[in-house]
Structures are given as structure tokens and as C-alpha cells.
Amino acid sequence: MSSAGLQRAVESLWYGGSGAAVVLQPFAWLFGAAVAARRALYARGLFRTTRVGAPVIVVGNITVGGTGKTPLVAWLATRLRAEGRRPAIVSRGYGGTAADGTQVVDAASLAGEVGDEPLVLARRAGCPVFVDRERARAAGRAVREGADVVLADDGLQHYALARDLEIAVVDGERGLGNGRLLPAGPLREPARRLAAVPLVVRNGGAAQRGTLRFELRVGEAVRLDGSARQPLAAFAGRRAWMVAGIGNPGRFAAALRAAGIEPMVAEVPDHGIVDLAGLRGREALPVLMTEKDAVKYPADPEPDAWYVPADVDMPADVEAKIMAVVRAVLGGGGQRG
């Protein structure tokens, strides 16, 4: 079975209501015991937690796979910059092959070295991005180089980095799946962990009274070399190859179908790549991919290959609530020079 096929099988087990997950429950109990012990060791000071001299805001989730946390980090960085702050982003750089130590990510970095999500953030957020397996080390460097607030992308379980605010993002459509811990379910920590998080934000799904919710809206399609843009509606009524090496490719497929496009799904695992020329050799259809996928390919691999950016659509009242909490943590709501 291919890695993409294995990923689909696991997601079916976690999110499809299969009772087969009970077979893996003993391993989930062991995993849960390890998670609890590790957190207790940090809480008691037996494992070191590092403060870096500036407020740290962690944006993460308690499930495996994509929930929309990276776009939310880019959105928050943009809002902080607009208020005169000097944010920097730190990430583990999952999928990259960079050597040990802190690496600065810029728009010209290679996804294969720094990871696809940090590269998207470097191109989107307009602030410094640092990659390091030891995020506390990256955060320390960010502060030394002038950051007055650090945003940690996917750092909810990285307790070695002390944090002043946690924001958890939950997939509003898939929720917490079957509610089981790994490997029987998608949870990296028990569901009750969310009760300790000051801001829990849902990405999509049905609106619910009293919850903070945003959506990711797809925009125009952009040719991989950046030479052209066109509305997604230009592909309506046609089939297209869909490349989505993300945690929840079904979300991208649904967006394409909503635009009247029939997606021909190319098998690609999370953070993976696919042979674009091979796809078009099988059938000469347009290739549509996510922005996270696009940074992994050369600018001109195929003449009809496009990426479709997704932007955070944040209701004004939700934005006001989030930013009020953030400002309180940062020690004020006024402009900074």
C-alpha cells in the first residue's frame, strides 16, 4: 500500500466510525500514560522549560493532521504587524532536511530543506521565520534579532518552550474524530486538554452559538511560475488533477467541487510530492494544488499547473475577541512604534 493509501486508511479508521479502532486501544492507553507523564515532568520542573524574554503565543491543535493552524498563524502575524508589533514565527520545519541548529527561512528557501509550512509562512506573513527542532532555541534567536512577540506554529505539545497564550484550532467538520488517542484515534492529547486552552477556534463546520469560528476561503488560481492568475470559476465544468499533500485533502476537494470542478485525486501523502509530468502524461488535465504543495515544486514544471491560495475569513466579532485576549497578554492594545 502506498503512503497516501495508508494515510487514507488510517483516517477512515479515525474519522469513519469504524469499530476496528478498539483493537488499537491498548496502545492508546500506553500512549496516553506517556503523554501524561511527560506533561507532569514539565509541570514539576523536572524537565526544563525555557522563557525567551518576550511573550510567546502558541498556535496548535490536539489532533494529527491539518486543522488550519498555519493560515491562522499567518493571519495573526499580519494583524500584529498592523498594530506596530514585531512578530517572528518559529516552527519545527516538519518535512525539511535542514541540519541541526536554527535556520532562517525566507521566500527563496527550499521546502525540502526548511519544510513546506515554514516556507508558506515566510512568503505570506511578512515577518521573520525560524526553523529548529528545538523551538525554544529558535524563539531565543528570534528575540535576540528584534522580535517582541513569538508565534509558535504547531507548538501546543512542545512544552520545552514556555508560553504566555495558547490558541488551539479544531477542524469544525471532522472535530476530534473518534475521540481516541493515537494510534487508535487522531488525538495527540486527551480531549480534556482543550479545557485548559484560553482560545479554542473552530475552522469551518456549522456555526454554533458561543464558539469562535473562522473559515478558509479559496481565491484565484495562480500559475506556479506566478505569470498568470484566473478565477477558479474558469475551471468550472471540467475535470482537473487535484494535488493536496495536506492533512485534510477532503477540504480542498470540497472547495473544488463547490466551484464546479471535478477533482481527479492524485495520491500524495501529507508533506509529499507527486510527478506532475507523469500525471499529465496519463491525462492532459489542468493540475490544481494547494499553496502548501506549490512551494515544493519548481516554478515552471508544467504549463497548466496552478495553486489555489486559501485565506482566513474571520468574522469581525471573532477577530475582536481573539485580538482582545492577545493584546491583554502582550500588555496593551495601543499602537507601538
Protein Blocks (a to p, Z undefined) as FASTA:
>chain_A
ZZklmmmmmmmmmmnopaklmmmmmmmmmmmmmmmmmmmmmmnopaccddehiacddddd
fbecjehlmmmmmmmmmmmmmnopacddddehioiacdedjddddfkbcfklnojklmmm
mmmnopacdddfblmlmmmmmmmnopabdcdehillmmkbccfbdcddddfklmnmnopa
cfkbmbfbdfklmmmpmbacdeejjddehiacddddddddddfklpaccdfklmgoiacd
ddddbfblmlmmmmmmmnopacddddddehiacdfklmmmmpccdddddfklmmmpcfkl
bfkbccddddddddfklmmmmmmmmmmmnopabdcZZ
